[in-house]
Each structure stands twice: as structure tokens, then as C-alpha cells.
């Protein structure tokens, strides 16, 4: 028994410095967190913007084309176009415009180049029309799509 030697355990292995593979994994994790946080920040910033809210309201109008009265949808579209115009330019340049002047202003300032003077007559004549006379959902949808294009370009 005197010849037996006690077995001793291995020394404690240090976790630092990390091996090269762990540095790569750590770098990828950091890059992933930075990229994900950037896209999350951009998404939150967009969802708080006027463009997102305006686009949602226009999409809601588009979805209501078959269910609601077309005259009410056109009134809401007209109001939304005023809001968009005032948010993209100075209020003084567009707030007081009516009729053909309003349509000309829309045509000149629309970044998508939609022909508002020709196709937007429903918006200006709307208040004088009976509700039964407005029955072309395709034309209203075209106006809503043009407004959505304006919001996307801004």
C-alpha cells in the first residue's frame, strides 16, 4: 500500500480566452442584434409616421367600397387628400383651393403624376351630386390608388 500514489484531478480549465470559433459566433450574434434592432427601429418609426396612418385610412376606404355609400367614401378621400397635401407642402399653398384650382394644384404636386384635372372631377363635384348618381366603384378605386401612390412617394 505504500507504493500507491493518490490520483489527482486535472487543473481547472479557464474559459478565457475564448477559442476562435466562439469569437466568430459572438460576432455574428452582435451583428444579428444590431441588424434586427435597426429594422425594428425603422418599422416602429414608419408605424408612427403620417404616411403609415394615411395609407391605412386609404386602404380602409378601399375595403369599404362595396359596403359603404360611395359619396361618403369620396368625402373621406377628399379630406384625406387635403391632409396629405398640407403635410407634404405648406398649408398656405393648398388650404384655400377649391374646384378646378384644387385639381390643378393636385396634378402639379402629385409625385406620381396622376391626372387629377381629368380624373378627379368626382372630388370637386361631389358636394353637388345626389348620392345615387355616384355608382362607379372602379373610378373611386382609381382615385384611392392615386392617393396611395402619393403617400408611398413621400
Biotite code that builds the C-alpha atoms (Angstrom):
import biotite.structure as struc

atoms = struc.array([
    struc.Atom([0.000, 0.000, 0.000], chain_id="A", res_id=1, res_name="UNK", atom_name="CA", element="C"),
    struc.Atom([2.877, 2.234, 0.397], chain_id="A", res_id=2, res_name="UNK", atom_name="CA", element="C"),
    struc.Atom([3.531, 2.164, -3.327], chain_id="A", res_id=3, res_name="UNK", atom_name="CA", element="C"),
    struc.Atom([0.115, 3.594, -4.214], chain_id="A", res_id=4, res_name="UNK", atom_name="CA", element="C"),
    struc.Atom([0.010, 7.242, -5.212], chain_id="A", res_id=5, res_name="UNK", atom_name="CA", element="C"),
    struc.Atom([-3.099, 9.349, -4.828], chain_id="A", res_id=6, res_name="UNK", atom_name="CA", element="C"),
    struc.Atom([-4.861, 10.247, -8.070], chain_id="A", res_id=7, res_name="UNK", atom_name="CA", element="C"),
    struc.Atom([-5.052, 13.954, -8.544], chain_id="A", res_id=8, res_name="UNK", atom_name="CA", element="C"),
    struc.Atom([-7.683, 15.646, -10.727], chain_id="A", res_id=9, res_name="UNK", atom_name="CA", element="C"),
    struc.Atom([-6.990, 17.861, -13.698], chain_id="A", res_id=10, res_name="UNK", atom_name="CA", element="C"),
    struc.Atom([-6.370, 21.533, -13.233], chain_id="A", res_id=11, res_name="UNK", atom_name="CA", element="C"),
    struc.Atom([-9.365, 23.848, -13.686], chain_id="A", res_id=12, res_name="UNK", atom_name="CA", element="C"),
    struc.Atom([-9.773, 24.808, -17.360], chain_id="A", res_id=13, res_name="UNK", atom_name="CA", element="C"),
    struc.Atom([-10.178, 28.553, -17.886], chain_id="A", res_id=14, res_name="UNK", atom_name="CA", element="C"),
    struc.Atom([-12.995, 29.749, -20.123], chain_id="A", res_id=15, res_name="UNK", atom_name="CA", element="C"),
    struc.Atom([-10.995, 32.803, -21.139], chain_id="A", res_id=16, res_name="UNK", atom_name="CA", element="C"),
    struc.Atom([-9.583, 33.480, -23.699], chain_id="A", res_id=17, res_name="UNK", atom_name="CA", element="C"),
    struc.Atom([-12.234, 32.095, -25.951], chain_id="A", res_id=18, res_name="UNK", atom_name="CA", element="C"),
    struc.Atom([-11.332, 29.974, -28.915], chain_id="A", res_id=19, res_name="UNK", atom_name="CA", element="C"),
    struc.Atom([-11.548, 31.467, -32.424], chain_id="A", res_id=20, res_name="UNK", atom_name="CA", element="C"),
    struc.Atom([-14.878, 29.748, -33.165], chain_id="A", res_id=21, res_name="UNK", atom_name="CA", element="C"),
    struc.Atom([-16.536, 31.353, -30.162], chain_id="A", res_id=22, res_name="UNK", atom_name="CA", element="C"),
    struc.Atom([-15.315, 34.792, -31.276], chain_id="A", res_id=23, res_name="UNK", atom_name="CA", element="C"),
    struc.Atom([-16.964, 34.206, -34.657], chain_id="A", res_id=24, res_name="UNK", atom_name="CA", element="C"),
    struc.Atom([-20.235, 33.122, -33.014], chain_id="A", res_id=25, res_name="UNK", atom_name="CA", element="C"),
    struc.Atom([-20.140, 36.122, -30.672], chain_id="A", res_id=26, res_name="UNK", atom_name="CA", element="C"),
    struc.Atom([-19.511, 38.478, -33.610], chain_id="A", res_id=27, res_name="UNK", atom_name="CA", element="C"),
    struc.Atom([-22.399, 37.005, -35.591], chain_id="A", res_id=28, res_name="UNK", atom_name="CA", element="C"),
    struc.Atom([-24.719, 37.366, -32.614], chain_id="A", res_id=29, res_name="UNK", atom_name="CA", element="C"),
    struc.Atom([-23.748, 41.019, -32.165], chain_id="A", res_id=30, res_name="UNK", atom_name="CA", element="C"),
    struc.Atom([-24.204, 41.757, -35.883], chain_id="A", res_id=31, res_name="UNK", atom_name="CA", element="C"),
    struc.Atom([-27.587, 39.984, -35.819], chain_id="A", res_id=32, res_name="UNK", atom_name="CA", element="C"),
    struc.Atom([-28.766, 42.001, -32.816], chain_id="A", res_id=33, res_name="UNK", atom_name="CA", element="C"),
    struc.Atom([-27.649, 45.279, -34.414], chain_id="A", res_id=34, res_name="UNK", atom_name="CA", element="C"),
    struc.Atom([-29.349, 44.480, -37.744], chain_id="A", res_id=35, res_name="UNK", atom_name="CA", element="C"),
    struc.Atom([-32.555, 43.295, -36.067], chain_id="A", res_id=36, res_name="UNK", atom_name="CA", element="C"),
    struc.Atom([-32.714, 46.372, -33.834], chain_id="A", res_id=37, res_name="UNK", atom_name="CA", element="C"),
    struc.Atom([-32.142, 48.655, -36.849], chain_id="A", res_id=38, res_name="UNK", atom_name="CA", element="C"),
    struc.Atom([-35.030, 47.101, -38.793], chain_id="A", res_id=39, res_name="UNK", atom_name="CA", element="C"),
    struc.Atom([-37.262, 47.116, -35.708], chain_id="A", res_id=40, res_name="UNK", atom_name="CA", element="C"),
    struc.Atom([-36.485, 50.796, -35.139], chain_id="A", res_id=41, res_name="UNK", atom_name="CA", element="C"),
    struc.Atom([-37.267, 51.594, -38.798], chain_id="A", res_id=42, res_name="UNK", atom_name="CA", element="C"),
    struc.Atom([-40.520, 49.678, -38.608], chain_id="A", res_id=43, res_name="UNK", atom_name="CA", element="C"),
    struc.Atom([-41.611, 51.457, -35.432], chain_id="A", res_id=44, res_name="UNK", atom_name="CA", element="C"),
    struc.Atom([-40.624, 54.817, -36.871], chain_id="A", res_id=45, res_name="UNK", atom_name="CA", element="C"),
    struc.Atom([-42.701, 54.137, -40.003], chain_id="A", res_id=46, res_name="UNK", atom_name="CA", element="C"),
    struc.Atom([-45.712, 52.980, -37.998], chain_id="A", res_id=47, res_name="UNK", atom_name="CA", element="C"),
    struc.Atom([-45.677, 56.269, -36.104], chain_id="A", res_id=48, res_name="UNK", atom_name="CA", element="C"),
    struc.Atom([-45.447, 58.363, -39.273], chain_id="A", res_id=49, res_name="UNK", atom_name="CA", element="C"),
    struc.Atom([-48.245, 60.165, -41.055], chain_id="A", res_id=50, res_name="UNK", atom_name="CA", element="C"),
    struc.Atom([-47.587, 58.078, -44.185], chain_id="A", res_id=51, res_name="UNK", atom_name="CA", element="C"),
    struc.Atom([-48.488, 54.836, -42.419], chain_id="A", res_id=52, res_name="UNK", atom_name="CA", element="C"),
    struc.Atom([-51.649, 56.307, -40.897], chain_id="A", res_id=53, res_name="UNK", atom_name="CA", element="C"),
    struc.Atom([-52.741, 57.875, -44.176], chain_id="A", res_id=54, res_name="UNK", atom_name="CA", element="C"),
    struc.Atom([-52.054, 54.663, -46.097], chain_id="A", res_id=55, res_name="UNK", atom_name="CA", element="C"),
    struc.Atom([-54.107, 52.664, -43.569], chain_id="A", res_id=56, res_name="UNK", atom_name="CA", element="C"),
    struc.Atom([-57.035, 55.093, -43.840], chain_id="A", res_id=57, res_name="UNK", atom_name="CA", element="C"),
    struc.Atom([-56.892, 54.900, -47.643], chain_id="A", res_id=58, res_name="UNK", atom_name="CA", element="C"),
    struc.Atom([-56.753, 51.097, -47.515], chain_id="A", res_id=59, res_name="UNK", atom_name="CA", element="C"),
    struc.Atom([-59.782, 51.116, -45.213], chain_id="A", res_id=60, res_name="UNK", atom_name="CA", element="C"),
    struc.Atom([-61.651, 53.291, -47.722], chain_id="A", res_id=61, res_name="UNK", atom_name="CA", element="C"),
    struc.Atom([-60.699, 50.867, -50.472], chain_id="A", res_id=62, res_name="UNK", atom_name="CA", element="C"),
    struc.Atom([-62.007, 47.910, -48.493], chain_id="A", res_id=63, res_name="UNK", atom_name="CA", element="C"),
    struc.Atom([-65.290, 49.717, -47.816], chain_id="A", res_id=64, res_name="UNK", atom_name="CA", element="C"),
    struc.Atom([-66.006, 50.409, -51.491], chain_id="A", res_id=65, res_name="UNK", atom_name="CA", element="C"),
    struc.Atom([-68.654, 47.710, -51.765], chain_id="A", res_id=66, res_name="UNK", atom_name="CA", element="C"),
    struc.Atom([-70.243, 48.167, -48.338], chain_id="A", res_id=67, res_name="UNK", atom_name="CA", element="C"),
    struc.Atom([-70.401, 51.944, -47.685], chain_id="A", res_id=68, res_name="UNK", atom_name="CA", element="C"),
    struc.Atom([-72.001, 54.677, -49.714], chain_id="A", res_id=69, res_name="UNK", atom_name="CA", element="C"),
    struc.Atom([-69.688, 55.922, -52.458], chain_id="A", res_id=70, res_name="UNK", atom_name="CA", element="C"),
    struc.Atom([-70.466, 59.560, -51.593], chain_id="A", res_id=71, res_name="UNK", atom_name="CA", element="C"),
    struc.Atom([-69.215, 59.070, -48.025], chain_id="A", res_id=72, res_name="UNK", atom_name="CA", element="C"),
    struc.Atom([-66.049, 57.370, -49.265], chain_id="A", res_id=73, res_name="UNK", atom_name="CA", element="C"),
    struc.Atom([-65.406, 60.239, -51.689], chain_id="A", res_id=74, res_name="UNK", atom_name="CA", element="C"),
    struc.Atom([-65.881, 62.799, -48.909], chain_id="A", res_id=75, res_name="UNK", atom_name="CA", element="C"),
    struc.Atom([-63.381, 60.926, -46.749], chain_id="A", res_id=76, res_name="UNK", atom_name="CA", element="C"),
    struc.Atom([-60.987, 60.704, -49.704], chain_id="A", res_id=77, res_name="UNK", atom_name="CA", element="C"),
    struc.Atom([-61.262, 64.428, -50.291], chain_id="A", res_id=78, res_name="UNK", atom_name="CA", element="C"),
    struc.Atom([-60.460, 65.121, -46.640], chain_id="A", res_id=79, res_name="UNK", atom_name="CA", element="C"),
    struc.Atom([-57.548, 62.710, -46.741], chain_id="A", res_id=80, res_name="UNK", atom_name="CA", element="C"),
    struc.Atom([-56.153, 64.377, -49.852], chain_id="A", res_id=81, res_name="UNK", atom_name="CA", element="C"),
    struc.Atom([-56.285, 67.734, -48.059], chain_id="A", res_id=82, res_name="UNK", atom_name="CA", element="C"),
    struc.Atom([-54.404, 66.279, -45.112], chain_id="A", res_id=83, res_name="UNK", atom_name="CA", element="C"),
    struc.Atom([-51.769, 64.723, -47.370], chain_id="A", res_id=84, res_name="UNK", atom_name="CA", element="C"),
    struc.Atom([-51.361, 67.967, -49.297], chain_id="A", res_id=85, res_name="UNK", atom_name="CA", element="C"),
    struc.Atom([-50.936, 70.011, -46.135], chain_id="A", res_id=86, res_name="UNK", atom_name="CA", element="C"),
    struc.Atom([-48.421, 67.546, -44.713], chain_id="A", res_id=87, res_name="UNK", atom_name="CA", element="C"),
    struc.Atom([-46.305, 67.445, -47.859], chain_id="A", res_id=88, res_name="UNK", atom_name="CA", element="C"),
    struc.Atom([-46.326, 71.174, -48.657], chain_id="A", res_id=89, res_name="UNK", atom_name="CA", element="C"),
    struc.Atom([-47.026, 74.426, -46.885], chain_id="A", res_id=90, res_name="UNK", atom_name="CA", element="C"),
    struc.Atom([-50.550, 74.810, -45.625], chain_id="A", res_id=91, res_name="UNK", atom_name="CA", element="C"),
    struc.Atom([-50.973, 78.273, -47.156], chain_id="A", res_id=92, res_name="UNK", atom_name="CA", element="C"),
    struc.Atom([-50.408, 76.988, -50.685], chain_id="A", res_id=93, res_name="UNK", atom_name="CA", element="C"),
    struc.Atom([-53.261, 74.488, -50.747], chain_id="A", res_id=94, res_name="UNK", atom_name="CA", element="C"),
    struc.Atom([-55.708, 75.041, -47.875], chain_id="A", res_id=95, res_name="UNK", atom_name="CA", element="C"),
    struc.Atom([-57.965, 77.554, -49.617], chain_id="A", res_id=96, res_name="UNK", atom_name="CA", element="C"),
    struc.Atom([-58.110, 75.975, -53.062], chain_id="A", res_id=97, res_name="UNK", atom_name="CA", element="C"),
    struc.Atom([-61.424, 74.696, -54.419], chain_id="A", res_id=98, res_name="UNK", atom_name="CA", element="C"),
    struc.Atom([-62.791, 73.305, -57.662], chain_id="A", res_id=99, res_name="UNK", atom_name="CA", element="C"),
    struc.Atom([-60.556, 73.259, -60.703], chain_id="A", res_id=100, res_name="UNK", atom_name="CA", element="C"),
    struc.Atom([-57.806, 75.167, -58.882], chain_id="A", res_id=101, res_name="UNK", atom_name="CA", element="C"),
    struc.Atom([-57.626, 72.366, -56.337], chain_id="A", res_id=102, res_name="UNK", atom_name="CA", element="C"),
    struc.Atom([-57.439, 69.716, -59.059], chain_id="A", res_id=103, res_name="UNK", atom_name="CA", element="C"),
    struc.Atom([-54.737, 71.671, -60.918], chain_id="A", res_id=104, res_name="UNK", atom_name="CA", element="C"),
    struc.Atom([-52.751, 72.002, -57.699], chain_id="A", res_id=105, res_name="UNK", atom_name="CA", element="C"),
    struc.Atom([-53.066, 68.261, -57.067], chain_id="A", res_id=106, res_name="UNK", atom_name="CA", element="C"),
    struc.Atom([-51.890, 67.486, -60.582], chain_id="A", res_id=107, res_name="UNK", atom_name="CA", element="C"),
    struc.Atom([-48.878, 69.800, -60.305], chain_id="A", res_id=108, res_name="UNK", atom_name="CA", element="C"),
    struc.Atom([-47.741, 68.496, -56.918], chain_id="A", res_id=109, res_name="UNK", atom_name="CA", element="C"),
    struc.Atom([-48.518, 64.786, -57.217], chain_id="A", res_id=110, res_name="UNK", atom_name="CA", element="C"),
    struc.Atom([-45.168, 62.953, -57.335], chain_id="A", res_id=111, res_name="UNK", atom_name="CA", element="C"),
    struc.Atom([-46.720, 60.033, -59.220], chain_id="A", res_id=112, res_name="UNK", atom_name="CA", element="C"),
    struc.Atom([-48.024, 62.319, -61.982], chain_id="A", res_id=113, res_name="UNK", atom_name="CA", element="C"),
    struc.Atom([-51.687, 61.265, -61.798], chain_id="A", res_id=114, res_name="UNK", atom_name="CA", element="C"),
    struc.Atom([-54.005, 63.351, -63.985], chain_id="A", res_id=115, res_name="UNK", atom_name="CA", element="C"),
    struc.Atom([-56.181, 64.837, -61.252], chain_id="A", res_id=116, res_name="UNK", atom_name="CA", element="C"),
    struc.Atom([-57.620, 67.564, -63.502], chain_id="A", res_id=117, res_name="UNK", atom_name="CA", element="C"),
    struc.Atom([-59.182, 64.962, -65.785], chain_id="A", res_id=118, res_name="UNK", atom_name="CA", element="C"),
    struc.Atom([-59.884, 62.044, -63.434], chain_id="A", res_id=119, res_name="UNK", atom_name="CA", element="C"),
    struc.Atom([-60.584, 63.830, -60.159], chain_id="A", res_id=120, res_name="UNK", atom_name="CA", element="C"),
    struc.Atom([-63.787, 65.633, -61.101], chain_id="A", res_id=121, res_name="UNK", atom_name="CA", element="C"),
    struc.Atom([-65.755, 63.453, -58.690], chain_id="A", res_id=122, res_name="UNK", atom_name="CA", element="C"),
    struc.Atom([-63.952, 65.017, -55.743], chain_id="A", res_id=123, res_name="UNK", atom_name="CA", element="C"),
    struc.Atom([-64.889, 68.588, -56.634], chain_id="A", res_id=124, res_name="UNK", atom_name="CA", element="C"),
    struc.Atom([-68.424, 67.889, -57.911], chain_id="A", res_id=125, res_name="UNK", atom_name="CA", element="C"),
    struc.Atom([-69.229, 65.531, -55.061], chain_id="A", res_id=126, res_name="UNK", atom_name="CA", element="C"),
    struc.Atom([-70.975, 68.025, -52.821], chain_id="A", res_id=127, res_name="UNK", atom_name="CA", element="C"),
    struc.Atom([-73.434, 68.932, -55.583], chain_id="A", res_id=128, res_name="UNK", atom_name="CA", element="C"),
    struc.Atom([-74.277, 65.391, -56.661], chain_id="A", res_id=129, res_name="UNK", atom_name="CA", element="C"),
    struc.Atom([-77.084, 63.265, -55.298], chain_id="A", res_id=130, res_name="UNK", atom_name="CA", element="C"),
    struc.Atom([-75.867, 60.119, -53.544], chain_id="A", res_id=131, res_name="UNK", atom_name="CA", element="C"),
    struc.Atom([-77.481, 57.880, -56.164], chain_id="A", res_id=132, res_name="UNK", atom_name="CA", element="C"),
    struc.Atom([-75.518, 59.402, -59.054], chain_id="A", res_id=133, res_name="UNK", atom_name="CA", element="C"),
    struc.Atom([-72.128, 58.192, -57.805], chain_id="A", res_id=134, res_name="UNK", atom_name="CA", element="C"),
    struc.Atom([-72.051, 54.484, -58.572], chain_id="A", res_id=135, res_name="UNK", atom_name="CA", element="C"),
    struc.Atom([-68.739, 53.715, -60.273], chain_id="A", res_id=136, res_name="UNK", atom_name="CA", element="C"),
    struc.Atom([-66.525, 51.941, -57.718], chain_id="A", res_id=137, res_name="UNK", atom_name="CA", element="C"),
    struc.Atom([-63.742, 51.478, -60.296], chain_id="A", res_id=138, res_name="UNK", atom_name="CA", element="C"),
    struc.Atom([-63.315, 55.230, -60.696], chain_id="A", res_id=139, res_name="UNK", atom_name="CA", element="C"),
    struc.Atom([-63.302, 55.763, -56.930], chain_id="A", res_id=140, res_name="UNK", atom_name="CA", element="C"),
    struc.Atom([-60.788, 52.937, -56.555], chain_id="A", res_id=141, res_name="UNK", atom_name="CA", element="C"),
    struc.Atom([-58.569, 54.636, -59.157], chain_id="A", res_id=142, res_name="UNK", atom_name="CA", element="C"),
    struc.Atom([-58.621, 57.856, -57.127], chain_id="A", res_id=143, res_name="UNK", atom_name="CA", element="C"),
    struc.Atom([-57.794, 55.990, -53.914], chain_id="A", res_id=144, res_name="UNK", atom_name="CA", element="C"),
    struc.Atom([-54.900, 54.188, -55.630], chain_id="A", res_id=145, res_name="UNK", atom_name="CA", element="C"),
    struc.Atom([-53.566, 57.525, -56.889], chain_id="A", res_id=146, res_name="UNK", atom_name="CA", element="C"),
    struc.Atom([-53.689, 58.915, -53.342], chain_id="A", res_id=147, res_name="UNK", atom_name="CA", element="C"),
    struc.Atom([-51.921, 55.807, -52.069], chain_id="A", res_id=148, res_name="UNK", atom_name="CA", element="C"),
    struc.Atom([-49.235, 56.312, -54.702], chain_id="A", res_id=149, res_name="UNK", atom_name="CA", element="C"),
    struc.Atom([-48.770, 59.869, -53.461], chain_id="A", res_id=150, res_name="UNK", atom_name="CA", element="C"),
    struc.Atom([-48.311, 58.640, -49.899], chain_id="A", res_id=151, res_name="UNK", atom_name="CA", element="C"),
    struc.Atom([-45.792, 55.991, -50.963], chain_id="A", res_id=152, res_name="UNK", atom_name="CA", element="C"),
    struc.Atom([-43.689, 58.513, -52.903], chain_id="A", res_id=153, res_name="UNK", atom_name="CA", element="C"),
    struc.Atom([-43.433, 60.945, -49.994], chain_id="A", res_id=154, res_name="UNK", atom_name="CA", element="C"),
])
